[in-house]
C-alpha cells in the first residue's frame, strides 16, 4: 500500500476548527491487516477488484454509524464477513475484527480503536479513546455471561479514573456525555475528546448512485437525497427553487459532463387522471431549443455524474444525513463516501468530477473518500490524496 498527496501544501496548517477523520485504521478487518490509511479532504482508494477498496469505505461507514449511537447488529448485519479470512478462533471459539480512526480538531488528534467479537455472539469487547498519549476511555469484556463491558474513564480528581459498566452492543464514546459529569479538568477533557470524535464521525453520506432507479418519475416527499439517488427528481424539484446559486453551479457541472447542449436542469409534475396531477415528478434536461430530454434517456455515466455533482454541491440539509444536531453546522464537516466513484464515467466526466470535488473540499465544509479502480487520471488535480492498495 502506498500513499501520495497530489498538490499538498508543505507548510503546517493550524489546528482545524471543524473535526474530521484524518486516518482510518483496519487492524484486522476483511482483507486488511495492520493497515493505516491517512485521509485528506479528498481521498481516493485505488486498486483492482479484491484489493479492499470497498471494505475500507464500509469500515468508515460502520464507525460513523456507531458514532451516531447505532447498535452493532444494525451496523454489521453480516459480522462474520468482516472477520479476516484466515483468522483462527481462540479456545472459546471466538473470532472478531478491529477497526479505528483518528479525528483531528480543536482538541488535537484523538484516536478511537474498537474490537468487535463476531462469533459466537456479536458484541464490542474492547474500546479505547486516547489523546496525546493519555487514555481517556477504555473498556474490556470481563464477564462473557453479562451483556456489558467494564469501562474506565479519565477523571483526574480525587480518583484518577471512574469505573462503570457500559452496554456491549454499542459504542461507549457517544454515551460519555450521559455518564461523565464534567466537574474536573480530566472529565472535561474526556467530554471534549468524545465530542470531537462523534462530530467527526457522524456527518457521513454514503453514496452509490444507481442509474436504473433515477430514470423514472418519483413521488414527492421530504426532498432529501437517498443513498442510491433514486429520488433525484424529487430533490431537484426542491433545490431548484430554494437555492438558485447552487442550482446554477449544478447546471454548469451537468453542462460539462453531459452530451449535447444543456440550458437548465429541472423537474416537472406528471399529469394525473383526475385533477391533472398525480403527485410524482420527473427530471429533465432543457436543451434550450424547445427540447426537453427526460433523464431516462441519459447514459449511466451521465446519470452518475449528475448525481455525484448534486451531492458535492449541496449539503446535510439536502442529503439523508444524521448530523450532530447539538453542534452548530459551521463546526461540522460533511464526509461523502463514494464507492465506485469513477464507475461508468468517461475520461472527461471523471476528470471534471474530481476537479469539482477538489474545489468543494478545499473550502473545508465537505470531504470526500472515494474508491476507484485506477487514480492515474487524477494526477493533475491538486489536493487529492491517493491510497494505492497493492494486491
SVG drawing of the C-alpha trace seen along z (x, -y; Angstrom):
<svg xmlns="http://www.w3.org/2000/svg" viewBox="-61 -32 68 56">
<polyline fill="none" stroke="black" stroke-width="0.4" points="0.0,0.0 1.4,-3.4 0.0,-6.8 0.7,-10.0 -0.6,-13.5 -1.1,-15.4 -0.6,-19.2 -0.4,-19.1 0.9,-22.2 4.3,-21.9 3.6,-24.3 1.9,-23.1 -1.6,-24.2 -3.3,-25.5 -5.4,-23.2 -8.7,-22.8 -11.9,-24.2 -14.0,-21.5 -13.4,-18.0 -12.6,-15.5 -11.3,-11.9 -7.7,-12.1 -6.8,-8.4 -8.6,-5.1 -7.1,-2.0 -8.0,1.5 -6.0,3.6 -7.9,6.7 -10.9,6.2 -11.9,8.3 -8.9,8.3 -6.9,5.8 -4.4,6.5 -2.4,3.9 -3.4,1.2 -3.5,-2.5 -4.7,-4.9 -4.1,-8.7 -7.1,-10.7 -7.1,-14.2 -10.0,-16.4 -10.3,-14.4 -9.0,-10.9 -9.2,-8.1 -8.6,-4.5 -7.3,-2.9 -6.7,0.7 -8.0,3.7 -11.1,5.7 -10.5,7.5 -7.8,5.1 -10.1,3.9 -11.3,0.5 -15.0,1.2 -14.2,2.8 -12.2,-0.3 -15.3,-2.5 -17.5,0.0 -15.4,-0.2 -15.5,-4.0 -19.3,-4.0 -19.5,-1.5 -17.5,-3.8 -19.7,-6.7 -22.9,-4.8 -21.5,-3.6 -20.5,-7.1 -24.1,-8.1 -25.3,-5.6 -26.4,-2.8 -26.5,0.7 -24.0,3.3 -26.5,5.6 -27.8,2.6 -24.3,1.7 -23.0,5.2 -25.8,7.4 -23.2,10.0 -20.4,9.6 -18.6,12.8 -17.9,11.3 -15.8,8.6 -13.6,11.2 -10.2,11.7 -10.5,14.9 -7.6,16.6 -8.4,15.6 -8.5,18.6 -10.9,18.9 -9.5,19.0 -10.1,21.7 -13.7,20.3 -14.3,20.3 -14.3,16.5 -13.4,14.6 -13.7,10.9 -12.2,7.8 -10.6,4.5 -11.2,1.0 -10.3,-2.5 -9.7,-6.1 -8.1,-9.4 -10.1,-12.6 -8.3,-15.9 -9.9,-19.1 -9.7,-21.7 -8.6,-19.1 -5.8,-17.9 -5.6,-14.3 -8.0,-11.9 -7.7,-8.2 -10.6,-5.6 -9.9,-1.9 -12.7,0.7 -12.5,4.5 -15.7,6.4 -16.4,10.0 -18.3,11.5 -18.6,15.2 -20.2,16.8 -22.0,13.6 -21.8,10.1 -20.6,7.7 -18.0,5.0 -15.2,6.5 -12.9,3.5 -12.8,-0.2 -10.1,-2.8 -10.2,-6.6 -6.9,-8.3 -5.4,-11.8 -1.8,-13.0 -0.8,-9.6 -3.4,-9.7 -6.1,-7.0 -9.4,-8.8 -11.7,-5.8 -11.0,-2.1 -13.5,0.8 -13.0,4.5 -15.1,7.6 -14.6,9.1 -17.5,11.5 -18.8,13.1 -22.0,14.1 -23.0,10.4 -24.2,8.2 -21.9,5.4 -18.3,4.3 -16.3,2.8 -15.4,-0.9 -12.9,-3.2 -12.6,-6.9 -10.1,-9.5 -11.2,-11.7 -8.0,-13.3 -9.9,-14.2 -9.8,-12.5 -9.8,-9.3 -7.7,-9.0 -10.4,-7.0 -14.1,-6.3 -15.3,-2.7 -18.8,-1.7 -20.4,0.9 -21.4,-0.1 -23.6,1.9 -21.7,4.2 -24.0,3.7 -23.0,0.1 -20.0,-2.3 -19.2,-3.8 -17.7,-7.1 -21.0,-8.7 -22.5,-7.6 -19.9,-9.5 -21.9,-12.8 -24.6,-10.8 -22.2,-9.3 -19.5,-11.9 -20.3,-14.9 -17.6,-17.2 -16.7,-18.5 -12.9,-18.0 -10.4,-19.0 -9.9,-15.4 -13.6,-14.8 -13.9,-17.9 -11.0,-16.6 -12.8,-13.3 -16.0,-15.1 -14.2,-17.4 -12.4,-14.5 -15.5,-12.4 -17.5,-15.2 -14.8,-15.8 -14.7,-12.2 -18.5,-11.9 -18.9,-15.1 -16.1,-14.0 -17.8,-10.6 -21.5,-11.4 -22.0,-13.6 -21.4,-10.9 -23.3,-10.4 -22.6,-7.1 -23.5,-7.4 -23.6,-5.0 -25.9,-6.3 -28.0,-3.6 -28.8,-4.9 -31.7,-2.4 -33.5,-3.9 -33.0,-7.5 -34.8,-7.1 -38.4,-7.1 -40.8,-9.6 -40.9,-9.5 -43.4,-10.7 -42.8,-13.9 -41.6,-13.5 -39.1,-15.1 -36.8,-16.2 -33.7,-14.6 -31.4,-12.6 -31.2,-8.9 -28.1,-6.7 -28.9,-5.3 -30.1,-8.8 -33.3,-7.2 -35.3,-10.2 -33.0,-12.7 -36.0,-14.2 -37.8,-15.0 -34.7,-16.6 -34.3,-18.8 -37.9,-19.9 -37.0,-21.2 -33.4,-22.6 -34.1,-24.4 -36.5,-26.8 -34.6,-27.0 -31.1,-27.8 -30.7,-29.4 -26.9,-29.9 -26.2,-26.3 -28.6,-25.2 -26.7,-27.3 -23.4,-25.7 -25.1,-22.3 -26.3,-23.2 -22.7,-24.3 -21.4,-21.0 -24.0,-19.0 -23.2,-21.0 -19.6,-19.9 -20.5,-16.2 -23.5,-15.5 -23.5,-15.2 -25.3,-17.9 -26.4,-21.4 -27.8,-22.0 -29.6,-25.2 -31.2,-24.0 -31.9,-21.1 -35.4,-20.9 -38.2,-18.7 -41.8,-18.7 -45.0,-17.3 -46.6,-14.5 -50.2,-14.7 -52.9,-12.8 -56.1,-11.2 -58.5,-13.2 -57.1,-16.5 -54.3,-16.8 -51.6,-16.0 -50.6,-12.5 -48.0,-13.6 -44.9,-12.4 -42.1,-14.3 -39.6,-13.5 -36.3,-15.3 -35.4,-16.7 -32.6,-18.5 -33.7,-21.7 -31.7,-21.7 -32.5,-25.4 -34.2,-24.9 -37.6,-23.8 -36.5,-20.2 -36.5,-18.7 -34.8,-15.4 -36.0,-13.1 -33.2,-11.7 -34.4,-8.3 -32.7,-8.9 -29.3,-9.6 -26.5,-7.1 -25.4,-5.5 -22.3,-7.7 -24.2,-10.9 -26.6,-9.9 -23.9,-9.0 -22.0,-12.2 -25.1,-14.3 -26.0,-12.7 -22.5,-12.9 -22.3,-16.6 -25.5,-17.3 -24.1,-15.6 -21.0,-17.7 -22.8,-21.0 -25.5,-20.5 -25.1,-19.6 -26.7,-18.0 -30.0,-19.9 -30.5,-18.1 -28.8,-14.8 -30.1,-12.0 -27.5,-12.5 -27.7,-12.1 -25.9,-15.2 -24.9,-16.2 -27.8,-18.5 -26.4,-19.9 -23.3,-21.3 -23.6,-24.3 -23.3,-23.5 -20.4,-25.8 -18.4,-23.5 -19.2,-20.3 -17.8,-18.8 -19.9,-16.5 -18.0,-13.5 -19.2,-11.8 -18.3,-8.1 -18.5,-7.2 -17.8,-3.6 -17.2,-3.2 -16.5,-7.0 -15.4,-6.6 -17.8,-3.8 -19.4,-4.3 -17.6,-7.6 -15.6,-8.5 -12.3,-10.4 -13.9,-13.9 -16.6,-13.1 -14.2,-11.7 -11.7,-14.5 -14.5,-17.1 -16.0,-15.4 -12.7,-15.1 -11.9,-18.8 -15.4,-19.8 -14.7,-17.6 -11.3,-19.3 -12.8,-22.8 -15.6,-21.9 -13.3,-20.0 -10.8,-22.9 -13.5,-25.1 -13.5,-22.8 -17.2,-22.1 -17.1,-18.9 -14.7,-15.9 -14.8,-13.0 -13.5,-9.5 -13.9,-7.5 -13.0,-4.2 -11.7,-4.0 -10.1,-1.2 -7.2,-3.5 -6.3,-7.0 -3.6,-7.9 -6.1,-10.3 -6.2,-12.4 -2.5,-13.1 -3.1,-16.6 -5.5,-17.6 -4.2,-19.3 -5.4,-18.4 -6.0,-14.7 -4.7,-12.0 -4.4,-8.7 -4.2,-5.5 -2.9,-2.8 -3.9,0.6 -1.4,3.0 -2.7,6.6"/>
</svg>
